[in-house]
Amino acid sequence: MSHSPLLNLPGPPQDLLDDVEAAIAQARGFVTDYDPELVVIFAPDHYNGFFYRVMPSFCIGMQANGIGDYGTQAGPLDVPGDIAAECAKAVLAANVDVAVSANMDVDHGTVQPLEKLFGAATAKPVIPIFINAIAVPLGPLHRCRALGTAVGAFLATLDKRVLVIGSGGLSHSPPLPTLDTATAAVRQRIVDGQPMTAEQRQARQTAVIDAARSFASGDSDLQPLNPAWDHRFLEVVDNGHLEDLDGWSNSFVTHEGGSSAQEIRTWVAAFAALASVGPYQTSVRYYKQAADLLAGFAVRTAAPVA
């Protein structure tokens, strides 16, 4: 499922929020019926927990704390550290390089889907897996599929009902800083992890609201959404042809979907984890070209074919 800070901020029209909530409610029903014993979530970060000081491609959290950005829950998540550590060992043994964190900070990209699906980020034991989707250089997309496959193979050994989530927007280019264009103050934050003050966080929220308003009105320099490309990607995952994405270069994804379309990496990993146990079928299929949310917003649910 996609995430957006604007789901918790003023600005988007109520009919859009109601439409998105109806889709999330369907996914929530799917999750409630399944009643998972463990949740594994693949999610990006937006320079809140991972910084250019050390930027891994992948990282498994053995302990994690929500930072509380954009109205999401702050505080520790219920992470089963022993299972997370075993997962990391299994992934490394499967020839996928992954870092671990004993004190991972996670932002709305991780916490918002948990809140939307369970009512609280701490409702279920959860293993957060960070996938870098913002800080260039990025590895090839097929490594995300390899990560998901390795994680899925490990999860299949647990004898637990595991829900796997991929959290990311499809086409979108929100106003995020880059290393090449950052001011000295911004570099201090995205490189060294300088914490934002309450005033700075409020200013960032205001900037996001203003950017969405301009984007929705057509008065913006941000790259337009690309629903045709979004549907092309969704068709690939709906049909289970994940290997077709191995040929998608990073430059192609950015050109077609925008700078933050690299968040499809979380979807690739999640579907690859599911595909590791056999064919799957998607059920809830929702997509919205949501300029007011600055994103192509999608929701999918899927389960193995019996």
C-alpha positions as CSV (number, residue, x, y, z in Angstrom):
1,M,0.0,0.0,0.0
2,S,1.0,3.6,-0.5
3,H,1.6,6.1,2.3
4,S,1.4,9.8,2.3
5,P,2.0,12.5,5.0
6,L,-1.0,14.3,3.5
7,L,-3.4,11.6,4.8
8,N,-2.9,13.2,8.2
9,L,-2.6,16.8,7.2
10,P,-5.2,19.4,6.2
11,G,-5.6,20.1,2.5
12,P,-6.8,17.0,0.5
13,P,-10.5,17.1,-0.4
14,Q,-12.7,14.9,1.8
15,D,-14.1,12.9,-1.1
16,L,-10.5,11.8,-2.0
17,L,-9.8,10.9,1.6
18,D,-13.0,9.0,1.8
19,D,-12.2,7.1,-1.4
20,V,-8.7,6.2,-0.1
21,E,-10.1,5.2,3.3
22,A,-12.6,2.9,1.7
23,A,-9.8,1.0,-0.1
24,I,-7.8,0.8,3.1
25,A,-10.9,-0.5,4.9
26,Q,-11.0,-3.3,2.4
27,A,-7.4,-4.1,3.1
28,R,-8.1,-3.9,6.8
29,G,-10.8,-6.4,6.5
30,F,-8.5,-8.8,4.6
31,V,-5.9,-8.4,7.4
32,T,-8.4,-8.8,10.2
33,D,-9.7,-12.1,8.6
34,Y,-6.1,-13.4,8.3
35,D,-5.2,-12.3,11.9
36,P,-1.4,-12.4,11.5
37,E,0.8,-13.4,14.4
38,L,3.7,-11.4,12.9
39,V,4.1,-8.5,10.5
40,V,7.1,-7.8,8.3
41,I,7.1,-4.4,6.7
42,F,9.4,-3.3,3.9
43,A,9.5,0.5,3.9
44,P,11.6,3.5,2.9
45,D,12.8,6.3,5.0
46,H,12.7,10.1,4.3
47,Y,15.9,11.2,6.1
48,N,14.5,10.5,9.5
49,G,16.2,7.4,10.5
50,F,18.9,6.8,7.8
51,F,21.4,9.3,6.6
52,Y,24.2,9.7,4.2
53,R,26.7,9.3,7.1
54,V,26.0,5.6,6.6
55,M,23.4,4.6,4.0
56,P,22.7,0.9,3.7
57,S,20.7,-0.5,0.8
58,F,18.8,-2.7,3.2
59,C,18.5,-2.9,7.0
60,I,16.6,-5.2,9.3
61,G,15.4,-3.6,12.6
62,M,16.0,-5.7,15.7
63,Q,14.5,-2.9,17.7
64,A,12.7,0.1,16.4
65,N,11.1,3.4,17.4
66,G,8.6,5.5,15.5
67,I,9.7,9.2,15.4
68,G,6.1,10.5,15.2
69,D,6.3,12.6,12.0
70,Y,3.2,13.8,10.3
71,G,0.9,12.8,13.1
72,T,2.0,9.2,13.3
73,Q,2.6,7.3,16.5
74,A,5.9,7.9,18.3
75,G,7.7,5.4,20.5
76,P,8.9,1.9,20.5
77,L,7.4,-0.8,18.2
78,D,6.9,-4.4,19.4
79,V,9.9,-6.0,17.5
80,P,10.7,-9.6,18.3
81,G,14.5,-9.1,18.2
82,D,15.4,-12.8,18.2
83,I,13.3,-13.5,15.1
84,A,14.6,-10.3,13.4
85,A,18.2,-11.4,14.1
86,E,17.5,-14.9,12.7
87,C,16.0,-13.3,9.6
88,A,19.1,-11.3,9.1
89,K,21.3,-14.4,9.4
90,A,19.1,-16.2,6.9
91,V,19.1,-13.3,4.4
92,L,22.9,-13.1,4.6
93,A,23.2,-16.8,4.1
94,A,21.1,-16.4,0.9
95,N,23.8,-14.1,-0.5
96,V,21.9,-10.8,0.1
97,D,23.9,-8.2,1.9
98,V,21.8,-6.6,4.6
99,A,22.6,-4.4,7.6
100,V,21.0,-4.7,11.1
101,S,20.0,-2.1,13.6
102,A,19.5,-2.5,17.3
103,N,18.0,1.0,17.5
104,M,16.2,1.8,14.2
105,D,14.2,5.0,13.9
106,V,11.3,4.6,11.5
107,D,9.0,7.3,10.1
108,H,5.5,7.5,8.6
109,G,6.6,5.2,5.8
110,T,6.6,2.4,8.3
111,V,4.2,3.5,11.0
112,Q,1.3,4.9,8.9
113,P,0.4,1.5,7.3
114,L,0.5,-0.2,10.7
115,E,-1.8,2.4,12.1
116,K,-4.2,2.2,9.1
117,L,-4.4,-1.6,9.2
118,F,-4.3,-2.3,12.9
119,G,-5.4,0.9,14.6
120,A,-2.0,1.2,16.4
121,A,1.6,0.6,15.3
122,T,2.1,-1.6,18.4
123,A,-0.9,-3.8,17.8
124,K,1.2,-6.7,16.4
125,P,4.8,-7.9,16.7
126,V,6.5,-6.3,13.7
127,I,9.9,-6.6,12.0
128,P,10.7,-3.4,10.0
129,I,13.0,-3.8,7.0
130,F,14.3,-0.6,5.5
131,I,14.9,-0.3,1.8
132,N,16.7,2.8,0.6
133,A,14.6,4.4,-2.1
134,I,15.7,8.0,-1.9
135,A,19.5,8.4,-1.3
136,V,21.4,7.8,-4.5
137,P,23.3,5.8,-5.6
138,L,20.8,3.0,-5.5
139,G,21.4,-0.7,-6.3
140,P,19.6,-2.5,-9.1
141,L,15.9,-3.3,-8.7
142,H,16.5,-7.1,-8.9
143,R,18.4,-6.9,-5.6
144,C,15.1,-5.9,-3.9
145,R,13.5,-9.0,-5.4
146,A,16.4,-11.1,-4.1
147,L,15.9,-9.5,-0.7
148,G,12.2,-10.3,-0.7
149,T,12.8,-13.9,-1.8
150,A,15.3,-14.5,1.0
151,V,13.0,-13.0,3.6
152,G,10.1,-15.0,2.4
153,A,12.0,-18.3,2.5
154,F,12.9,-17.5,6.1
155,L,9.4,-16.6,7.1
156,A,8.1,-19.9,5.6
157,T,10.1,-21.7,8.3
158,L,8.4,-20.0,11.2
159,D,5.1,-21.8,11.3
160,K,3.4,-18.5,11.9
161,R,0.7,-16.5,10.1
162,V,2.9,-13.7,8.7
163,L,1.6,-10.6,7.0
164,V,4.1,-8.9,4.7
165,I,3.6,-5.2,3.8
166,G,5.3,-3.2,1.2
167,S,4.9,0.6,1.9
168,G,5.5,3.0,-0.9
169,G,4.0,5.4,-3.4
170,L,4.0,4.7,-7.1
171,S,4.7,7.7,-9.4
172,H,5.6,10.8,-7.3
173,S,8.2,13.4,-7.0
174,P,7.7,15.2,-3.6
175,P,10.0,18.1,-2.7
176,L,12.7,16.1,-0.9
177,P,16.3,17.4,-0.6
178,T,19.1,15.9,-2.6
179,L,22.8,15.7,-1.6
180,D,23.8,17.8,-4.7
181,T,21.4,20.7,-4.1
182,A,21.2,20.8,-0.3
183,T,22.1,23.9,1.7
184,A,24.6,23.6,4.5
185,A,21.8,23.3,7.1
186,V,20.0,20.6,5.1
187,R,23.2,18.7,4.5
188,Q,23.7,18.6,8.2
189,R,20.3,16.9,8.5
190,I,20.5,14.4,5.6
191,V,24.2,13.6,6.1
192,D,24.8,13.8,9.8
193,G,21.2,13.2,11.1
194,Q,20.9,16.5,12.9
195,P,17.5,16.2,14.6
196,M,14.8,18.6,13.4
197,T,13.3,21.1,15.9
198,A,9.6,21.3,16.5
199,E,9.6,24.5,14.5
200,Q,11.5,22.9,11.6
201,R,9.0,20.0,11.5
202,Q,6.1,22.4,11.5
203,A,7.7,24.3,8.7
204,R,8.3,21.1,6.7
205,Q,4.6,20.1,7.2
206,T,3.5,23.5,5.9
207,A,5.8,23.2,2.9
208,V,4.4,19.8,2.0
209,I,0.8,21.1,2.3
210,D,1.7,24.1,0.1
211,A,3.5,21.8,-2.5
212,A,0.4,19.6,-2.7
213,R,-1.9,22.5,-3.2
214,S,0.2,23.9,-6.0
215,F,0.7,20.5,-7.6
216,A,-3.1,19.7,-7.5
217,S,-3.8,23.1,-9.1
218,G,-1.3,22.6,-11.9
219,D,1.0,25.3,-10.7
220,S,4.1,23.3,-9.9
221,D,7.5,22.4,-11.3
222,L,7.2,18.9,-9.8
223,Q,7.2,16.0,-12.2
224,P,3.6,15.0,-13.1
225,L,2.1,11.7,-11.9
226,N,2.2,9.0,-14.5
227,P,-0.9,6.8,-14.2
228,A,0.0,4.8,-17.3
229,W,3.3,3.8,-15.8
230,D,1.7,3.1,-12.5
231,H,-0.8,0.7,-14.1
232,R,2.0,-1.0,-16.0
233,F,3.7,-1.7,-12.7
234,L,0.5,-2.9,-11.1
235,E,-0.2,-5.2,-14.0
236,V,3.3,-6.8,-13.5
237,V,2.7,-7.5,-9.8
238,D,-1.0,-8.5,-10.3
239,N,0.2,-11.2,-12.8
240,G,3.1,-12.3,-10.7
241,H,5.7,-11.5,-13.3
242,L,8.2,-9.9,-10.9
243,E,11.2,-11.1,-12.9
244,D,10.1,-8.7,-15.7
245,L,11.1,-5.8,-13.4
246,D,14.7,-7.0,-13.4
247,G,15.1,-5.1,-16.7
248,W,13.8,-1.8,-15.3
249,S,16.8,0.5,-14.7
250,N,16.9,3.1,-12.0
251,S,17.0,5.8,-14.6
252,F,13.9,4.4,-16.3
253,V,12.0,4.3,-13.0
254,T,12.9,7.9,-12.2
255,H,12.2,9.1,-15.7
256,E,8.8,7.5,-15.9
257,G,7.6,7.8,-12.3
258,G,9.6,10.5,-10.7
259,S,12.3,10.7,-8.0
260,S,10.4,8.9,-5.3
261,A,8.9,6.2,-7.6
262,Q,11.9,4.2,-6.4
263,E,9.6,3.3,-3.5
264,I,8.2,0.5,-5.7
265,R,11.2,-1.3,-4.3
266,T,9.2,-2.1,-1.2
267,W,6.4,-3.6,-3.3
268,V,8.9,-5.7,-5.2
269,A,10.4,-7.1,-2.0
270,A,7.0,-7.7,-0.5
271,F,5.6,-9.6,-3.5
272,A,8.8,-11.5,-3.9
273,A,8.5,-12.7,-0.3
274,L,5.0,-13.9,-1.1
275,A,6.0,-15.5,-4.4
276,S,8.8,-17.4,-2.6
277,V,6.2,-19.9,-1.4
278,G,4.4,-20.2,-4.7
279,P,1.9,-18.4,-7.0
280,Y,-0.3,-15.7,-5.5
281,Q,-3.5,-13.9,-6.4
282,T,-4.3,-10.3,-5.7
283,S,-7.7,-9.4,-4.5
284,V,-8.2,-5.8,-3.4
285,R,-7.1,-3.7,-6.3
286,Y,-7.2,0.1,-5.8
287,Y,-5.5,2.9,-7.6
288,K,-6.0,6.6,-7.6
289,Q,-4.1,9.4,-9.5
290,A,-4.1,11.5,-6.3
291,A,-2.4,14.9,-7.0
292,D,-3.7,16.2,-3.7
293,L,-1.6,13.4,-2.0
294,L,1.3,14.1,-4.3
295,A,1.3,10.5,-5.4
296,G,-0.1,7.7,-7.5
297,F,-1.8,6.0,-4.6
298,A,-2.4,2.2,-4.7
299,V,-3.5,-0.6,-2.4
300,R,-3.2,-4.3,-3.2
301,T,-3.9,-7.4,-1.1
302,A,-2.7,-10.8,-2.1
303,A,-2.5,-14.4,-0.8
304,P,-1.0,-17.6,-2.0
305,V,-3.1,-19.6,-4.4
306,A,-4.4,-22.6,-2.5
